[in-house]
């Protein structure tokens, strides 16, 4: 093995469809990349487990471990879907180093770890799935800080690429070909391209890796402009910050009318985005004075993929879009929901993020993984039949 740098090209495998229905050109390109990366197994001489990087960069390791990247190959949803698909294609993005490492390497099983990103040289974004290049056979780590110095453990090289959305695109952009039709799977990159944020140059990293003042390594001075590495996992307000929600209630003689508006105010992509099975849910519940549920209703937003029979299906088993009710950047959805309520009671409104839609979760024997983003409650005293109902607002707060 030469000590000179080798360029190792890894196939994009954001989807797990297998090869069915792909057009000839893209299938050939992907197969070629996959063959190259497979033939290079064992050549990642300088890939480390995140725990090794954490010896000097412990704060970032801790942030990463709480992130989706830190759990990319261990979540129940991923494992359940991987069992039904071409696992090799999935692993290219969920475990990009594994195919390049010896079987006993401690970095295997680490998911999208430090070296999966910091050995990244180039990406090739495209709708059909791109590719990326990992430089893992020498000691150079790439990053955005151009005044960083080489050290005894590894060399460093500055790259402006680390502040560009294209860095994220290879694993966050893929539209499948099903015969002559397209099946959108991961489209957050093209959503960003057409958004206001994309137009003015706000990158994925600007929101998902906000800069802070901290030391980059043990013993280093504190400095500004250092990217946070949890991608929002540490901040309970991160998902809710994308939304503005307003709601009012009108008490009627027999019912309560709820008017709500949900706006994608700040996200540079649709809400929800990423895995097609994700959902955003507006949930309204009417309770009596004792707290017992009297009535309730939901409005669900998401991309619903269906199989050949028209039934909702995980993306790897889907053939077309059944519905797409996601909220685009700067779009507002207005909803009117009428519920039954006794003479006096409480109305609760919640905005909920679901990691996986209940219909798909049931098929895979998984929980939905609900997270309440915003919630509010108002006491309601219904007027008599001769009096008009009073209109009141429901103040919404970030859920604790």
C-alpha positions in Angstrom: 0.0 0.0 0.0 1.5 3.3 -1.0 1.6 6.1 1.6 0.6 8.6 -1.1 -3.0 9.8 -0.9 -5.5 7.7 -2.8 -8.8 9.0 -3.7 -11.6 6.6 -2.6 -15.0 7.2 -4.2 -18.0 6.0 -2.3 -21.4 5.5 -3.9 -24.3 7.6 -2.7 -26.8 5.3 -1.0 -29.3 7.6 0.6 -32.2 5.4 -0.7 -32.6 1.7 -0.1 -34.7 0.8 -3.2 -32.3 -1.7 -4.7 -31.8 -1.4 -8.5 -35.4 -1.8 -9.7 -36.7 0.8 -12.1 -33.5 2.8 -12.4 -32.5 4.4 -15.7 -29.5 2.9 -17.4 -27.1 5.9 -17.1 -27.5 6.5 -13.4 -27.5 2.8 -12.5 -24.2 2.4 -14.3 -22.6 5.3 -12.5 -23.7 4.1 -9.1 -22.6 0.5 -9.8 -19.2 1.7 -10.9 -18.7 3.8 -7.7 -19.9 1.0 -5.6 -17.5 -1.4 -7.2 -14.6 1.0 -6.6 -15.4 1.5 -2.9 -15.9 -2.2 -2.3 -12.6 -3.1 -3.9 -10.8 -0.6 -1.6 -11.9 -2.4 1.6 -9.3 -2.1 4.3 -7.6 0.9 2.8 -8.9 3.4 5.4 -5.7 3.4 7.3 -6.3 6.7 9.1 -10.0 6.5 9.9 -10.7 6.8 13.6 -13.6 6.1 15.9 -15.2 9.2 17.3 -13.9 8.3 20.7 -10.4 8.7 19.5 -11.1 12.2 18.1 -12.8 13.0 21.4 -9.5 12.7 23.2 -8.7 16.2 21.9 -12.1 17.3 20.7 -14.3 16.0 23.5 -17.0 18.7 23.4 -17.7 18.1 19.7 -17.7 14.3 20.2 -20.4 14.8 22.9 -22.5 17.0 20.6 -22.2 14.6 17.8 -23.2 11.6 19.9 -26.6 13.3 20.6 -27.1 14.0 16.9 -28.8 12.0 14.2 -25.4 11.5 12.6 -24.2 9.9 15.8 -27.1 7.4 15.6 -27.2 7.0 11.9 -26.8 3.2 11.8 -28.4 2.3 15.1 -31.9 3.8 15.3 -34.8 1.3 15.3 -36.4 2.9 12.2 -33.2 2.6 10.2 -32.6 -1.0 11.3 -36.2 -2.0 10.5 -36.1 -0.4 7.0 -32.6 -1.8 6.3 -33.8 -5.3 6.9 -36.2 -5.0 4.0 -33.9 -3.4 1.5 -30.5 -3.5 -0.2 -28.4 -2.9 3.0 -25.3 -2.1 1.1 -26.9 0.9 -0.6 -28.2 2.2 2.8 -24.9 1.8 4.5 -23.1 4.1 2.1 -24.6 7.1 3.8 -25.5 5.7 7.2 -22.1 3.9 7.7 -19.8 5.4 5.0 -16.6 4.2 6.5 -17.5 0.6 7.2 -16.9 -0.7 3.7 -13.4 0.8 3.7 -12.4 -0.6 7.1 -10.9 -3.9 8.2 -13.5 -6.1 9.9 -11.9 -5.6 13.3 -11.4 -1.8 13.1 -12.7 0.1 16.1 -14.3 2.7 13.8 -16.7 0.3 12.3 -20.3 0.8 13.5 -19.6 4.5 14.3 -22.1 5.8 11.7 -21.5 9.2 10.2 -18.7 10.0 12.5 -16.0 12.7 12.6 -13.9 11.1 9.8 -16.9 10.5 7.6 -17.2 14.3 7.3 -13.7 15.6 8.0 -12.0 13.4 5.3 -14.6 14.5 2.8 -13.0 15.9 -0.3 -15.7 16.5 -2.9 -19.3 15.7 -3.5 -21.3 15.3 -6.7 -24.9 16.4 -6.1 -27.5 15.3 -8.5 -31.2 14.4 -8.3 -30.6 10.7 -9.0 -28.1 10.4 -6.1 -24.6 11.7 -6.1 -21.3 10.5 -4.8 -18.6 11.7 -2.4 -14.9 11.3 -2.1 -13.2 10.3 1.2 -9.5 10.8 1.7 -8.9 8.2 4.4 -5.5 6.8 3.6 -3.4 9.7 4.9 -3.4 11.9 8.0 -5.2 15.0 6.7 -8.4 16.3 8.2 -10.4 18.9 6.3 -12.4 21.7 7.8 -13.4 25.4 7.5 -10.9 27.0 9.8 -8.1 28.3 7.6 -5.7 29.3 10.5 -5.7 25.8 12.0 -2.2 24.3 12.3 -0.8 20.8 11.7 -0.3 18.9 14.9 1.4 15.6 16.0 -1.7 13.6 15.5 -2.9 14.7 12.1 -2.5 17.4 9.4 -5.2 19.9 8.7 -6.4 21.5 5.4 -8.8 24.4 5.0 -11.7 24.1 2.6 -14.5 26.6 2.0 -16.5 23.6 0.9 -17.4 22.9 4.6 -19.6 26.0 4.7 -21.6 25.1 1.5 -24.8 23.2 1.2 -23.4 21.1 -1.5 -21.4 19.2 1.2 -24.7 17.9 2.5 -26.3 17.2 -0.8 -24.9 13.7 -1.6 -26.8 12.2 1.4 -29.7 14.6 1.4 -30.9 14.5 -2.2 -32.2 11.6 -4.1 -35.1 11.1 -6.5 -35.8 7.5 -7.5 -36.7 6.4 -11.0 -39.7 4.0 -11.1 -40.0 3.1 -14.8 -40.5 6.4 -16.5 -41.7 8.2 -13.4 -39.9 9.9 -10.6 -40.4 9.1 -6.9 -39.0 11.9 -4.6 -37.4 10.5 -1.6 -34.8 12.9 -0.1 -35.4 16.3 -1.5 -34.2 18.7 1.2 -31.4 20.0 -1.0 -33.6 21.0 -3.9 -36.1 22.4 -1.5 -33.3 24.6 -0.1 -32.2 25.6 -3.7 -35.6 27.0 -4.4 -36.1 28.7 -1.0 -35.6 32.3 0.1 -32.6 31.0 2.2 -31.0 29.4 -0.8 -31.5 32.5 -2.9 -29.6 34.7 -0.4 -26.9 32.2 0.4 -28.0 30.9 3.9 -26.5 27.4 3.9 -27.6 24.2 5.6 -24.7 24.7 8.0 -25.8 28.2 8.9 -28.9 26.8 10.6 -27.9 23.2 11.5 -24.3 24.1 12.7 -24.6 27.6 14.1 -21.3 29.2 15.1 -20.3 29.7 18.7 -17.3 30.8 20.7 -15.3 27.9 22.1 -12.0 26.1 22.1 -11.5 23.8 19.1 -9.3 21.3 21.0 -8.0 20.7 24.4 -5.5 23.4 25.4 -6.5 25.7 22.5 -7.6 29.2 23.0 -11.3 30.1 22.8 -12.2 31.5 19.5 -15.3 32.5 17.5 -16.7 31.0 14.4 -16.7 27.4 15.6 -19.6 25.3 14.3 -21.8 23.4 16.8 -22.0 19.7 16.0 -25.3 18.4 17.3 -27.3 19.6 14.2 -30.1 20.9 16.6 -30.4 17.8 18.9 -29.4 19.8 22.0 -31.8 22.6 21.4 -35.5 21.9 22.2 -36.4 25.0 20.3 -34.7 24.1 17.1 -37.6 22.4 15.3 -40.2 24.7 16.8 -38.2 27.8 15.6 -39.1 26.9 12.0 -42.8 27.6 12.7 -45.1 30.4 13.7 -48.5 29.3 14.9 -51.5 31.4 15.8 -54.9 30.1 17.0 -58.2 31.6 18.1 -61.3 30.0 19.5 -65.0 31.0 19.2 -67.4 29.5 21.7 -70.7 28.5 20.1 -73.8 27.2 21.7 -73.1 23.5 20.8 -69.5 23.5 19.7 -66.2 25.4 19.8 -64.6 26.6 16.5 -60.8 26.7 16.4 -59.1 28.7 13.7 -55.3 28.0 13.4 -52.6 29.1 11.0 -49.3 27.2 10.7 -46.5 29.0 8.9 -43.1 27.7 7.8 -41.4 30.9 8.8 -37.7 30.1 9.1 -36.9 26.7 7.6 -35.1 26.7 4.2 -36.9 23.5 3.2 -40.4 22.0 3.5 -41.7 21.0 6.9 -41.4 18.2 7.5 -38.5 17.2 5.3 -36.0 14.4 5.1 -37.4 10.9 5.5 -40.7 10.9 3.7 -42.4 9.1 6.6 -42.0 12.1 8.9 -45.1 14.1 9.8 -46.0 17.4 11.4 -49.4 17.3 13.2 -51.7 20.0 14.4 -53.7 18.4 17.2 -56.7 20.0 18.9 -58.4 18.3 21.9 -61.5 19.4 23.8 -61.7 18.4 27.5 -64.5 18.7 30.1 -64.1 20.3 33.5 -62.7 17.0 34.9 -60.0 16.7 32.2 -61.8 13.9 30.3 -61.5 14.0 26.5 -64.7 15.0 24.8 -63.6 15.5 21.2 -60.5 15.9 19.1 -59.2 16.4 15.6 -55.9 16.5 13.8 -54.4 17.9 10.6 -51.3 16.0 9.4 -48.7 17.4 7.0 -46.2 15.2 5.2 -45.3 13.4 2.0 -47.4 10.2 1.7 -45.9 7.6 -0.5 -48.0 4.6 -1.6 -47.4 1.2 -3.2 -49.0 -0.2 -6.3 -52.3 -0.9 -4.5 -52.5 2.7 -3.3 -51.7 1.9 0.3 -49.2 4.0 2.3 -45.8 2.4 2.2 -42.2 3.0 3.3 -40.2 4.8 0.7 -38.3 1.7 -0.4 -41.6 -0.1 -1.2 -43.4 2.8 -2.7 -44.1 3.5 -6.4 -45.7 7.0 -6.4 -46.8 10.0 -4.3 -50.2 9.6 -2.8 -50.3 13.1 -1.3 -47.9 15.8 -0.4 -49.2 18.2 2.3 -45.9 19.5 3.6 -45.6 23.2 4.3 -43.2 25.0 1.9 -40.8 27.7 3.0 -42.8 31.0 3.7 -46.1 29.2 3.2 -49.0 29.4 5.7 -51.7 26.8 6.2 -55.1 28.0 7.6 -57.2 25.4 9.4 -60.7 25.5 10.8 -61.7 22.8 13.3 -65.0 22.5 15.0 -65.3 20.4 18.2 -67.9 19.4 20.7 -67.5 20.8 24.2 -69.7 20.7 27.4 -70.8 24.0 29.0 -67.4 24.6 30.4 -64.1 23.0 29.7 -60.6 23.3 28.3 -59.3 23.4 24.7 -55.7 22.1 24.1 -53.8 22.8 20.9 -50.5 21.0 20.1 -48.1 21.0 17.2 -46.4 17.6 17.1 -43.4 16.3 15.1 -43.6 12.5 14.4 -40.4 10.7 13.4 -42.5 8.2 11.5 -46.1 8.2 10.4 -48.4 5.9 12.5 -49.5 3.9 9.5 -45.8 3.1 8.6 -44.8 2.7 12.2 -47.4 0.0 12.6 -46.2 -1.9 9.6 -42.6 -1.9 11.0 -43.6 -2.5 14.6 -42.1 0.9 15.6 -43.2 3.8 17.8 -44.0 7.1 16.1 -41.5 8.9 18.2 -43.7 11.9 18.8 -42.1 15.2 20.0 -44.5 18.0 21.0 -43.0 21.2 19.6 -45.6 23.8 20.7 -48.6 23.6 23.0 -51.3 25.9 24.3 -54.5 25.6 26.3 -57.5 27.9 27.0 -60.5 27.6 29.3 -63.7 27.8 27.4 -67.1 28.9 28.9 -69.7 28.5 26.2 -72.3 31.3 25.9 -76.0 30.8 26.0 -77.8 30.2 22.7 -79.0 33.9 22.5 -75.5 35.4 22.8 -72.7 35.4 20.3 -69.6 33.5 21.2 -66.6 35.3 22.5 -63.4 35.0 20.5 -60.2 34.4 22.4 -56.7 33.5 21.4 -54.7 30.4 22.4 -51.2 31.4 23.5 -48.7 28.8 22.2 -45.4 28.0 23.9 -42.5 25.8 23.2 -43.1 22.5 24.9 -40.8 21.8 27.9 
